[in-house]
Amino acid sequence: MIASRAHLIERLHQAAEAEHSLCCQYLYAAFSLRRMAADFPAESRGDAAELVMTATQGWANVKDNVTKTYAKLSNVTLDITGLRIEMLGK
């Protein structure tokens, strides 16, 4: 339960930090994917392009959702405090 304005602001900051952390993890995972058919073993290269496209589209959708959620958190915090959420504890 949110007991005060300060508690609400604290919770919004925590939520924004969680979203930012998730975004970093998703980006790391997306850039860790094999990107080219040559990166795959020869016997699976036929399916590699489809696999990479599917994974890339999936990561793009996740990134968009995380970005939208962060923007909503930032806007709510701005409405309440007049201050934008700063990422990375700034």
C-alpha positions in Angstrom: 0.0 0.0 0.0 1.2 3.5 -0.8 1.1 5.5 2.3 2.4 8.9 1.1 3.5 10.9 -1.9 7.1 10.2 -1.1 6.4 6.5 -0.9 4.7 6.7 -4.3 7.7 8.5 -5.8 10.0 5.9 -4.3 8.0 3.1 -5.8 7.9 4.7 -9.2 11.7 5.1 -9.1 12.0 1.4 -8.2 9.8 0.4 -11.1 11.8 2.5 -13.5 15.0 0.9 -12.3 13.5 -2.5 -12.8 12.4 -1.6 -16.3 15.8 -0.2 -17.1 17.5 -3.3 -15.9 15.2 -5.5 -18.0 15.9 -3.4 -21.0 19.7 -3.8 -20.5 19.2 -7.6 -20.2 17.1 -7.7 -23.3 19.7 -5.7 -25.3 22.5 -7.9 -24.1 20.6 -11.0 -25.1 19.6 -9.5 -28.5 23.2 -8.6 -29.3 24.4 -12.0 -28.2 22.4 -13.8 -30.8 24.1 -15.2 -33.8 23.5 -12.8 -36.7 24.6 -14.5 -39.8 24.0 -18.0 -41.3 27.8 -18.5 -41.3 27.7 -18.3 -37.5 25.6 -21.5 -37.4 26.8 -25.1 -37.9 26.7 -26.1 -41.6 23.8 -28.6 -41.1 21.5 -26.0 -39.7 22.3 -23.0 -41.9 19.1 -23.5 -43.9 17.0 -22.6 -40.9 19.4 -20.0 -39.5 18.0 -17.0 -41.4 14.5 -17.7 -40.3 15.6 -18.3 -36.7 17.6 -15.0 -36.6 14.7 -13.0 -38.1 12.1 -14.5 -35.7 14.4 -13.8 -32.7 15.3 -10.3 -33.9 11.6 -9.4 -34.3 10.8 -10.8 -30.9 13.5 -8.7 -29.2 12.3 -5.6 -31.1 8.8 -6.1 -29.7 10.1 -6.6 -26.2 12.3 -3.5 -26.5 9.3 -1.4 -27.6 7.2 -2.6 -24.7 9.9 -1.9 -22.1 10.5 1.6 -23.6 6.8 2.4 -23.5 6.5 1.2 -19.9 9.5 3.3 -18.9 8.1 6.4 -20.7 4.8 5.9 -18.8 6.6 5.7 -15.5 8.6 8.8 -16.3 5.5 10.7 -17.3 3.6 9.7 -14.1 6.6 10.8 -12.0 6.9 14.0 -13.9 3.2 14.7 -13.3 3.5 14.0 -9.6 6.9 15.7 -8.8 7.8 17.9 -11.7 11.0 15.9 -12.0 12.0 13.3 -14.6 13.2 9.9 -13.5 17.0 9.7 -14.1 18.3 6.3 -15.1 21.3 4.6 -13.4 20.7 6.3 -10.1 21.7 9.8 -11.2 
